[in-house]
Amino acid sequence: MTPRHRLVRAAALAVTALTLTACTTTHPTATPSPAHHIPAAQRPLVTRAQAQRILDHYVRVNNQANAKLADAPLRTIETDPLLAIDEQANRQLRTYSRKDQAEDQKPFYYTKPVYYIPAAGHATWFAVEVTGTGPAWKPPSKRLLIFDHTGAAGYKMATTVDLTSRLPRIATDRNSCALVSTPSTTVTRQFQQALADLYDGGHSDGTLFGTSPARGWITNDTKDTAKHLAPYADAVYRDISTSTDNRRLAGRTYALATADGGILAVTLDRVQMNAFPTSPTAYIKPGRAEAAYTGHHRLDNLTVDYAHQTASYVSSSGQARLLGLDRDVVQATGVSE
């Protein structure tokens, strides 16, 4: 599918004439370990020319897939979790009007690539920062892409993040290879728990993340949702990142060392929203993405699973910032009246 700006807003809810139209850790710091930074090697995993061909091939096939809303071509250029997310996005798009489908079928291009390629033998993946342009993007959007090696099928895109803040400078070895980092599972869980807490205002685990546009987007969007729901309905959120209900969305953490001794980490975080009426005369009307799963019904409750592809930076002192995210609906269930 078109890797559009996918900060998907929460489901549209309705109470008689009311319609909601807007709404995508325990420890205060997460400390990266410089000891986990892998030392230099002699040659890069791929050359810049090879990386450029991989990127160009991805764009060409993706645009062809978008034109037909086809999953099969995506399977040749994407791997999970991105493939699982995009297959669900196509499922939703197929239920949209032809006009809305056409918006998502517009071509896109990646320009101004900046490659972060680790040394051979130290990673199976490389990253590239690009600017998304073309009819699909107005205005252009900065993105961070991860391509992972999948065996005989070669390199496929594993994740993509919409960046709303500048990336930190990435550490390199004497051969200009990007240095990878391996943050502990504790740090990864802190990121996931912090992101989920942002939906509840970010006053607990969410304090891990300092001020940033991406952080503000989640907290402001959730406040807007609550404002539109009250006093007829409410919503609660919970972290489901460790859920095993869909192993394709388990995701892995991709991390690079930064020049200042910190880390840049790309993670897959999942949050579940449960919306419910608080008035006996109220009902919930799903939004168009959610309706692809529930149908266009009046619902007594609506549960929506969101997948977030996120980029986070942690300084050597343990201060973290959310640099960007893509949020997508990957499942929805509801109980009809």
N, C-alpha and C positions, 0 to 999 in steps of 0.2 A: 504494500500500500504506500501511498505518498507519505513520506516521513514529515508530515505537516506539524505545525505547532499544536501538540496534542495535550494541552492542559485541559482535559475534558472536565466540564463542569458537572456538578452533581445533578441527580435526577430532578425533573420538573415535578413538583407536587401540587396538588390542587385540593382545596376545600370548598365545595360548591363553586363559587365564582373565583376563588382565590387560586392563583397559579404561581408557583415558584419558578422563576426563570433564570436565577443565577445561583451558582454554587459549584475541582479536580479532585534520655536514659537516666537511669537512676543516678549516674555519676556526672558531675558538672563538666568534666574534661575527658578527652580521649587522647591518650599519649601514644604517638607512634614510636616504634623502636628502631633507631638507626642501625642496630645490629642485624635487622632483617633485610637491609638493603643489599642486593646482590652485587658483587664486584664486577669489574670490567671483563670484557671478552674481546676477541680479535675482530669479529665481523658482525654485521647486523643480521637480524633474523630474516629480513628481506631488504632489498635495495629500495631506494626511493622510487626508482622507475617501476619496479615490480609492484610496489604499494600503489602507485598511481594507476597502473593497469587494473589492479583489483578494485580500486575505487570507481574507475570509469565503467568497468563491467557491471558493478553493482547498480549504478545509476541507470545504465541502459536497460538492464533486465527489469529493474523495478518499475521504470516508466512503462515498459511493455505490459507488465503484470497489472499495473494500475488501470490501464486502458480497458482491460477486460474484467477487472475485479477478480483476478485469478490467483488462487493459492499456489498452484503447481510451480510457476516460475519463481515464486518467492522461496520455495524450498531448495532451490539451487543456489541461492545467494544469501540466505539467512539461516541462522541456527537459533535454538532456544537460549534465552527467554524471548528474544525479539520476535522470532518466528511465531511462537505461541500467541504473543500479543497481537501481531499483525493479522493472523488468521481470525482472531476474534473481531478485530476492527473491520475486516472484510465481511464477516458475518453480519455485523451491524449495518454496514454500508449497503448491502444488498436489499435491506428493508426500507431504505430511504427513497425519497422521490428522485426522479431522473435528474431534476435540477440540482439537488443536493449532491447526488453522486458525481455529477459533472464537475463540481467544485473540487472534489477530492481526486479526480482523474486528471487534473491539469499537470503538465510536466514540471519537473524540478531539476535543478542542477546543483552540484557542489563545486564551489570555487574557493580560491585562496587556501588550499590545503597546507596545514602545518603538521608534519609527521613526527610521531614519538615512537621510534622503533627500538625495542630492546635488543640486546646482543643475542646471537644464536646460542641456544642451549639454556638460556635463562628465562624464557617465556615462550608460550605458544601463540601469542597475540601481539598486536600492535594497535596504537591509537592514532587518530587523526582529527585535528580540529579543522572544521570547514565553515564556510558561509553558505547557507542554503538560499538559492535564488531561483528566479523563474516565476511563471504564473502561479505556481503552487504556494509561493511565499511572497507576501506583501505585508510588511517590509521584509527584507532579508533577515535570516535568523542564523546566529552562531550555534554550532552544534559540535558535540564531541562523539565520535564514532569509535567502536571497538570491533576489530576484525580478529576472529579466532580461527586457528587451524583445526579442521575437522577431519583429518585423515585424507583419504583418497579424493574427497570432494574439494580439498584445498581450503582457502580462507573464505569464511562467511561472516557477515555482520552479526554480532551477538547482542549488541545493545547500542542505543542512540539516546543522547541527552540534549535537550534544549538548554543552552547556556544563557543565563541572565547576568552573570558576573564574569570578569576576566579570570582566566586560568593562572595559577602561580607558575613561576618559571620552573621547568622540569630539570632535574639533575641529569647530567650525562657523564659518560666516561671519556677517556682520552681519545676514543674513536668516534665520539659524538653519538654513541648509543644511549638511549634512555635507560635510566636505572629503574628497575622494578622494585616494588616493596611488597611485603606480605604481612598486612595488618592481621592481628589476632582475631579470632572469632568474636571475642569480647568487644573489640572495637566495632566490628561490623554490626553486632547486635545493638550497640549503643546508637549507631546511626539509624537503624530501623526503628528502635523504640523512640528516639528523639523525633523522627519524622511523624510517627503516629501521634505523638503527644501534641504536635502542632495543631492537630484537628481539635484538640481540647483547650486551645489557647497557648500551648507551649510554656506553661508555668512550671512543669516538673522536668521530665526527661528532655523536653524540647529546649530547655535553657542551654543545652549543649551547643546549639547553633546560635552564633551571633547574628546580628542584623544583616540581611541581604534581601534582594528583590525576590528570590525564590521562596525564602522563609515567609516574607510578607504576603506573597501571593496566597499561600495556603491559609494562613491565619485570617487574612482579610476575607477570603472567599468563604471560609467556614462561618465567620461572623455574619456575612451577608445571607448565607443560607438560614442561619438561626433567626435572623430578623424577619425573613420572608415567611418562615414556618410559624412563628409565634402569632397568636396563642393557640393555633389550631392543630399543630403537629410539632414533633421534635425529632431529633436525630442523635444517635450515639455512634461512636467510632471505636474500633479496636485494632490492635496490631495483629496481623495474621501472617507475618513474614515467615514464621517457622512452620506454618501449616503444611501438611503433606498431602492435601487433597488434590493438588495438581503439581506433580514433580517437575513438569516442564517450566514452571514458574519459580523453581527453587533458586536459579541464578547462581552465579559465582561472583566473587569480588575481584575486580581488576584494579590494581593500584600501581602508581608510579611514585618514586621518590621525588621530592621537590628540592630545589637548590638551597633552600633555607633549613633543610633538615626535617621537613614535614612530609606529608603524603597527600596525594590526590587519589581518592578512591571512588570507583564507580560501582554502585550496588543496586540490587533489585529489592525494593521494599513493597510490602503489601499492606493495605489498610481496608477494613470492611466497615461500611456504613449501614446502619439499620435505621430506617425512617418509619415513623408510626404516628397515627393521629392521636391527639390528646382530647378530642371532642367527639361525642357519639355521632355527630352529624358530618364528621369529616371523612374524607377518603384520600388516598394517594393516587396520583396519576403519574405513571412512569414517563421519563423523558424518552427521546427517540432511540438512544443507544440502549437503554434498559428495556425498552419495549421489544427489542429484537429477541429477548429471552422470555419476557413475561406476557407479551401481547399488550394491546392497548385496552387495559382493564382498569376498573376502579379497584384499588387494592387496600386491604386492611393493614398491610405492612409491606415494606420493600427493603430487601437486603442487596447491597451492591458491593462487589469486590473491585478494588482499584489496584492496578500494578503501577509502581513508580520506578522508572529508571532514573537514578539520581547520581549527581556528581558532588562530592563533598571534599573539602580541604581541611586538613588538620595541621596546624603549625607545630614546630618542635616543642612549644610550650603547652600544647594540648588544646589550643583554642580552635574551634571548628566553625566553618561556614558552609552553608548549602549554596552551591554555585549554580545549580540548575536541575531541572527534572522534566520528565515526560510522564503524564498521568493518563492511564487508559482504563476504561471499563473492560473487565475480562470475564465477568459473570454477574448475573442478577437473578433473583428469585423473588416471588411475591405471592401473597395469599389473596385471592379475589374475594370481594364482598359476598 
